[in-house]
Amino acid sequence: MRKNMLRVWRRRLSFTQVELAKTAHCSRATIILIERLKHYPTSKVRSRLATALSVSESVIWPTLEVADGK
């Protein structure tokens, strides 16, 4: 099973789902779906989540570097 890095970083930085959703300007439902691996966020949402957590997108979604060929 894949490790959900959004959940790992959110908890590491002591954010609740509600706090992260407010900071990233999305809904708690979106956070829940992403953390349950039921939804893959758009690049805009990925960027806002990474910014809210003060990490790069590739830390949360490491497969992005492979997919982008970086």
C-alpha angles and dihedrals in degrees: 000000000000118000112240104230094186089062092043094052094040091055094040089057093043097243120151117219089252093051093049092047092052093046093047094042097239135106128275087237089061091052090049093050093047092048091050089050090240094120133037109209125231118254090258093055092043089054094049092048093049091048091049089053093041093235134111119264091243090062090060097033105029092173089068091079091053093045092047092047094240 
